[in-house]
Amino acid sequence: MAQEPRIDVETRADGIERSLSSEQVERIAGSLGQQGVWFATPPQRQGEARQAEQTWDLVGDQPHHGRIATGRAAVHLADGHDALTRPLILADGFNYGPSDLDELWRHFNKPYQKGAPGFLDQLRTMGIDVVLLGFDQRHISIQANAAVAVTCVLRAIEERRGDNPLVVGGVSMGGMITRYALARMENERIDHQTDKYFSYDTPHLGAWIPLVLQQLAYLHEALEPRSDGPGQAELIRSPAAQQLLWGWVESADYSGPVTSSSALRQEFLEDLRRVGWFPMRPYKLGLANGTGNGTGPDLAPGTPVFDLQHEALQLTARIQPDMGELQNVGVVRFGAPVWTSATSHVAAFDGAPGGTLESWGRLADAVGLPIQDRFRWSCFVPAVSAIALARDPFQWQSDLYRDLSDLPKDETFLDAFCCDVANTEHGSVSRPLIEWFLEQLAGW
């Protein structure tokens, strides 16, 4: 039986403030980078956003742990429509704070080839009404925001002229939210009238943020606590992150298992199984920003990404090693050892084929260190996760580099999927994915 992946902090960080002078603490904190929430994707303000014909304020149809989530939807009618007729609901994904529906429009309607209209404009030309679904707090639990998605589906059915079925899905975590929402509706005998479900680079099995970068976010907070807003690790400690991340640590000092470290992830997966795992009625489509040929980014396991030496300060962080026992992933020293971290039985996620995130690059920029371009981006949603490989989310690491080209139909929980021709940015619009998706909708 395989041993459970774990992390071990060899020198605890909780005594840093007591063992270092205030000047030393300030230097280390400064070297670890900027204020603000780490790993949150900054908004893109380039381009214009189309003005929606309608905006819906939405309240979840039921509470989760006593909390009722809220959100809103922007309705963009198809060419020639004066009322909602053929609704496609696209839910926003994982990030910190409220959704920006104008940004979501700009992102998905950005032209992916010269002279061609954007994806959302193409949908509208096909007679499909686009409903962009956002959440007031994207970082709260998936179950809470799924209740907002349920309300959105019911509103679309109520507003719709005629009886055309719905297409419902989302990007990143939005695909998980709508997956849970539709499955829950079926479990509760609520007619969602959805013909197709889609997920766009959704972490069905889990997502990945390098464990050492999670730890450094916590470490920075310990050295320089924020009093005027969220800290660097706010996104990492959020309920949504705990539910989605394959490997999660609760603090810079945490030692122990990383796949079962969050009770919220275990609870969510149990809830998902209880409501049916996937919705059964819709035809299920998946799009993956990662390649399907088993080839990932060029990130050799264990390679130092940056190695800062400044006076007596050392800061080292490494690409996730491939399995092994007590493989070093990070060191922070100031004279005497202060904090070191090592993983055991953790697979080489950083270089796996999948949708990428600029996790390393953003930290390097914040620290002010040069970084090779090939190190800036690492795997965030492995391709095997985005295509919902038929595996238990706790037991899937051996398949990270699997060739998906001739995958048997019973090896995925989806009915059809498409992988990109290169490992592209998580959630990005690319010609192979969009053209495949539009073909899937052509007969609807």
Secondary structure, 3 states (H helix, E strand, C coil): CCCCCEEEECCCCCCHHHHCCHHHHHHHHHHCCCCCCCCCCCCCCCCCCCCCCEEEEEECCCCECCECCEEEEEEECCCCCCCCCCEEEEECCCCCCCCCHHHHHHHHHCCCCCCCCCHHHHHHHCCCEEEEEEECCCCCCHHHHHHHHHHHHHHHHHHCCCCCCEEEEEECHHHHHHHHHHHHHHHCCCCCCEEEEEEECCCCCCECCCHHHHHHHHHHHHHCCCCCCCCCCHHHHCHHHHHHECCCCCCCCCCEECCCCCHHHHHHHHHHHHHCCCCCCCEEEEEEEEECCCCCCCCCCCCEEEEEEECCEEEEEECCCCCCCCEEEEEEEECCEEEEEEEECCCCCCCCCEEEECHHHHHHHHHCCCCCHHHHCEEEEEHHHHCCECCCCCCCHHHCCCCCCCCCHHHECCCEEEEECCCCECCCCCHHHHHHHHHHHCCC
